[in-house]
């Protein structure tokens, strides 16, 4: 569980159910491209992306760049790094891993923009590489992964992000976000269906990588809390004063339905149960199970529309039900398991 004060998000971790069954995730292969050719193709993609954004190395500072350079230079390198962890760095969000990067920027490069842009471009190329690996693991076709990486790398939507130094926060957080997703996909692919504890077993290393990367992503930018869904984990947000900018991140998560509002330990226990105990059966989980009993199969989006709640809430409920053996995922969507139907029939 990752906790932070002053309105920063809370990421919670206890789901100890079984791995998802019948999940169509495969490793990156099966497309006729060998690992060596995939590496060569990925190198070509990275060269193409670098060539597209190479002209930005000659750009001067622009946009919000001076809003980063000025305060960091005025405060001092080590002082602002320390302040970042106690919310005294004049940034309206808690992003303690990004402030040290800006500090190293300013005190290492000062007003020479080329090195700044080189670091930003390197982060973008890292994200292109990670996306290629995620796409290969999900699609099982390396050619598709290379095409996806090229499209992602040269897409027009990155024009401003890669060109501005102040966008380091976006690119740096995505590095950890994609690493989290990659670890989750590899864990889901390699873990055995009988593995009840994701922290143990031959694929546990991937799971640990996902959790560590998720924490680092969360400390880089608050919106990466959505990665918790890939780990089948709850996300909780501790509210702050509505008049404070420091509360904006948590309030946005709650408003968008990506986090559950909590005000203290009792709320956390209510959602996830006592440590070492069974997870509680909340009303949302019961409603999802009852909805599945009324139909043959349904997708998460259909359940969310029928129940009038977010897909994130349905996803968490399904994870709990799957861990308890009540539901399974098939080709047509989520269904109530035969064992659960037998148990329900036995109680009538």
C-alpha positions in Angstrom: 0.0 0.0 0.0 1.4 3.4 -1.0 0.2 6.3 1.2 0.9 10.0 0.8 -0.4 13.0 2.7 -1.8 16.4 1.6 -4.1 15.1 -1.0 -1.8 12.8 -2.9 -3.3 9.5 -4.2 -3.4 6.3 -2.2 -2.7 3.1 -4.1 -3.8 -0.1 -2.4 -2.8 -3.6 -3.1 -4.6 -6.6 -1.6 -6.2 -8.8 -4.1 -5.0 -12.4 -3.7 -7.4 -14.2 -6.1 -6.5 -16.6 -8.8 -5.0 -15.5 -12.0 -7.4 -14.6 -14.8 -8.5 -17.7 -16.7 -8.8 -17.9 -20.5 -7.1 -14.6 -20.9 -6.0 -14.2 -24.5 -2.5 -13.0 -23.8 0.5 -14.4 -25.6 4.2 -13.7 -25.7 5.7 -11.7 -28.5 6.1 -14.3 -31.3 4.2 -16.2 -33.9 4.4 -13.6 -36.7 7.3 -15.1 -38.6 9.8 -12.5 -37.4 12.6 -13.9 -35.3 13.9 -12.1 -32.2 17.0 -10.9 -34.1 14.9 -9.3 -36.8 12.5 -7.9 -34.3 15.5 -6.2 -32.6 16.7 -4.9 -35.9 13.3 -3.6 -36.8 12.9 -1.9 -33.5 16.3 -0.3 -34.0 15.1 1.0 -37.4 11.9 2.4 -35.8 13.9 4.2 -33.1 16.2 5.7 -35.8 13.1 6.9 -37.7 11.6 8.5 -34.6 14.9 10.1 -33.7 15.2 11.5 -37.2 11.7 13.1 -37.0 12.4 14.8 -33.7 16.1 15.6 -34.2 15.3 19.2 -35.3 13.9 19.9 -31.9 17.5 19.7 -30.5 18.1 23.1 -32.0 14.9 24.7 -30.4 15.2 27.2 -27.7 13.1 27.2 -24.6 9.3 27.8 -25.0 5.9 27.4 -23.4 6.1 26.5 -19.7 9.9 25.8 -19.8 10.8 29.0 -18.0 8.3 28.2 -15.3 10.5 25.2 -14.5 13.9 26.9 -15.0 13.2 30.0 -12.9 12.0 28.5 -9.6 14.6 25.7 -9.7 17.5 28.2 -10.2 16.2 30.5 -7.5 15.7 27.8 -4.9 18.9 25.8 -5.4 19.4 22.2 -6.5 19.4 20.3 -3.2 16.9 22.6 -1.5 14.1 22.1 -4.1 14.7 18.3 -4.1 14.1 18.2 -0.4 11.1 20.5 -0.6 9.6 18.3 -3.3 9.0 15.5 -0.8 7.3 17.7 1.7 5.1 19.7 -0.8 7.1 22.9 -0.5 8.3 23.2 -4.0 5.5 25.4 -5.3 4.1 22.7 -7.6 0.4 22.1 -7.2 0.8 18.3 -7.5 2.9 15.8 -5.5 5.5 14.6 -8.1 8.6 14.1 -6.0 10.4 12.0 -8.7 10.1 14.7 -11.4 11.4 17.7 -9.4 14.9 16.1 -9.0 15.1 15.7 -12.8 14.3 19.4 -13.3 16.9 20.3 -10.7 19.5 18.2 -12.5 18.4 19.8 -15.8 18.9 23.4 -14.6 22.1 23.0 -12.5 23.7 20.7 -15.1 22.7 22.4 -18.4 21.6 25.9 -17.3 20.6 27.9 -20.5 21.9 25.4 -23.1 18.7 23.9 -24.5 20.2 21.1 -26.6 21.0 18.8 -23.6 17.5 19.3 -22.2 15.9 18.3 -25.5 18.3 15.3 -25.8 17.1 13.9 -22.5 13.4 14.5 -23.5 14.0 12.7 -26.8 15.7 9.8 -25.0 12.7 9.4 -22.7 10.4 9.3 -25.8 12.5 6.7 -27.4 12.4 4.6 -24.2 8.6 4.8 -24.3 8.6 3.7 -28.0 10.7 0.7 -27.0 8.4 -0.2 -24.1 5.3 0.1 -26.2 6.8 -2.2 -28.8 7.4 -4.8 -26.1 3.9 -4.4 -24.7 2.3 -4.7 -28.1 4.4 -7.8 -28.9 3.3 -9.5 -25.7 -0.4 -8.6 -26.2 -0.8 -9.2 -29.9 1.7 -12.1 -30.2 2.8 -10.6 -33.6 6.1 -8.8 -33.7 5.3 -7.1 -37.0 2.2 -5.6 -35.5 4.2 -4.4 -32.5 6.7 -2.7 -34.7 4.0 -0.9 -36.7 2.3 0.2 -33.4 5.7 1.5 -32.1 6.3 3.5 -35.3 2.8 5.0 -35.2 3.2 5.9 -31.5 6.7 7.3 -32.0 6.0 9.7 -34.9 2.3 10.5 -34.1 1.4 14.2 -34.4 0.0 14.1 -30.8 3.6 14.1 -29.5 4.7 17.2 -31.4 4.3 19.5 -28.4 5.2 17.0 -25.7 8.6 16.0 -27.1 9.5 19.5 -28.1 9.0 21.1 -24.7 11.3 20.5 -21.8 8.5 21.1 -19.3 6.8 18.0 -20.6 9.4 15.8 -19.0 6.8 14.9 -16.4 4.6 13.4 -19.0 7.3 11.3 -20.7 9.0 10.2 -17.4 5.7 9.0 -15.9 4.8 7.0 -19.0 8.2 5.2 -18.8 7.1 3.7 -15.5 3.4 3.3 -16.6 4.4 1.2 -19.6 6.9 -0.8 -17.5 4.1 -1.6 -15.1 1.8 -2.7 -17.9 4.6 -4.8 -19.5 5.3 -6.6 -16.2 1.6 -7.2 -15.6 1.1 -8.7 -19.1 4.2 -10.9 -18.8 3.0 -12.1 -15.3 -0.5 -12.9 -16.6 1.1 -14.8 -19.5 3.5 -16.9 -17.5 1.7 -17.4 -14.2 0.0 -20.7 -13.7 -3.8 -20.7 -13.1 -3.3 -22.4 -9.8 -1.1 -19.6 -8.4 -3.2 -18.0 -5.7 -0.4 -15.7 -4.5 1.1 -13.4 -7.2 4.1 -12.7 -5.0 5.2 -16.3 -5.3 5.9 -18.7 -8.2 8.0 -18.6 -11.3 6.3 -15.4 -12.6 6.4 -13.5 -9.4 9.4 -11.4 -10.6 7.2 -9.8 -13.3 4.6 -9.0 -10.7 7.1 -7.4 -8.4 8.4 -5.3 -11.3 4.8 -4.2 -12.0 4.2 -3.1 -8.5 7.5 -1.2 -8.2 7.0 0.5 -11.5 3.5 1.4 -10.5 4.7 3.1 -7.3 7.4 5.0 -9.3 4.8 6.1 -11.9 2.5 7.3 -9.1 5.3 9.4 -7.6 5.9 10.9 -11.1 2.4 11.8 -12.0 -0.9 11.3 -10.2 -2.9 10.3 -13.3 -0.9 7.0 -13.6 -3.0 5.7 -10.7 -5.1 4.1 -13.5 -2.3 1.5 -13.9 -3.6 -0.2 -10.7 -6.3 -1.7 -12.8 -3.7 -3.7 -14.7 -2.6 -5.1 -11.4 -6.2 -5.8 -10.4 -5.8 -3.5 -7.4 -8.0 -0.9 -5.7 -7.2 2.7 -6.0 -8.1 5.0 -3.1 -7.9 8.8 -2.8 -7.6 10.8 0.4 -9.5 14.0 -0.1 -8.1 17.4 0.9 -9.5 21.0 1.1 -11.5 21.9 -1.9 -9.9 25.3 -1.9 -6.4 23.9 -2.2 -4.6 23.2 -5.5 -2.8 20.3 -3.6 -6.1 18.4 -3.5 -6.7 18.6 -7.3 -5.1 15.2 -8.2 -7.2 13.2 -5.7 -10.4 15.0 -6.4 -9.9 14.4 -10.2 -9.5 10.7 -9.6 -12.6 10.5 -7.4 -14.7 12.6 -9.8 -13.6 10.5 -12.9 -14.5 7.2 -11.0 -10.9 6.0 -11.1 -10.5 6.0 -7.3 -12.6 5.3 -4.2 -12.8 8.2 -1.7 -11.5 7.2 1.8 -11.0 9.4 4.9 -9.2 7.0 7.2 -8.2 3.5 8.0 -11.7 2.2 8.6 -12.6 3.1 5.0 -9.5 1.2 3.7 -10.4 -1.9 5.8 -14.0 -1.8 4.6 -12.8 -1.9 1.0 -10.0 -4.4 1.2 -10.6 -6.3 4.5 -8.2 -7.0 7.3 -4.6 -7.9 6.3 -4.4 -11.7 6.1 -8.2 -12.0 6.0 -10.7 -12.6 3.3 -11.8 -9.6 1.2 -15.2 -8.2 2.1 -18.2 -8.8 0.0 -19.4 -5.3 -0.7 -22.7 -4.2 -2.3 -21.0 -3.5 -5.6 -19.6 -7.0 -5.9 -23.0 -8.5 -5.0 -24.7 -6.3 -7.6 -22.2 -7.4 -10.3 -22.8 -11.1 -9.4 -26.5 -10.7 -9.5 -26.3 -9.0 -12.9 -24.3 -11.9 -14.3 -26.8 -14.4 -12.9 -29.5 -12.6 -15.0 -27.6 -13.1 -18.3 -25.5 -15.7 -20.0 -22.4 -13.6 -20.4 -21.5 -9.9 -20.4 -18.5 -7.6 -20.9 -17.3 -5.1 -18.3 -18.8 -2.2 -20.3 -22.2 -3.8 -20.5 -22.2 -4.5 -16.8 -21.2 -0.9 -16.1 -23.9 0.5 -18.3 -26.6 -1.8 -16.7 -25.5 -1.0 -13.2 -24.9 2.7 -13.7 -21.3 2.7 -12.5 -17.8 3.0 -13.9 -16.0 0.2 -15.7 -13.2 0.6 -13.1 -15.6 -0.3 -10.3 -16.9 -3.3 -12.3 -13.4 -4.4 -13.0 -12.5 -4.4 -9.3 -15.7 -6.3 -8.4 -15.0 -8.9 -11.1 -11.4 -9.4 -9.8 -12.8 -10.1 -6.3 -15.4 -12.5 -7.7 -12.9 -14.3 -9.9 -10.5 -14.7 -7.0 -13.3 -16.3 -5.0 -14.2 -18.6 -7.8 -17.6 -17.1 -8.6 -16.9 -15.9 -12.1 -14.7 -16.8 -15.1 -13.9 -15.1 -18.3 -14.8 -16.8 -21.6 -14.9 -15.9 -25.2 -18.3 -14.3 -24.8 -17.3 -12.3 -21.8 -17.7 -12.8 -18.0 -20.0 -15.6 -16.8 -20.8 -17.2 -13.5 -18.7 -20.3 -12.9 -20.3 -23.8 -12.8 -19.0 -24.2 -9.2 -20.7 -21.0 -8.1 -24.0 -22.0 -9.8 -23.8 -25.4 -7.9 -23.2 -23.6 -4.7 -26.0 -21.1 -5.3 -28.4 -24.0 -6.2 -27.4 -25.8 -3.1 -28.5 -22.9 -0.9 -31.9 -22.6 -2.4 
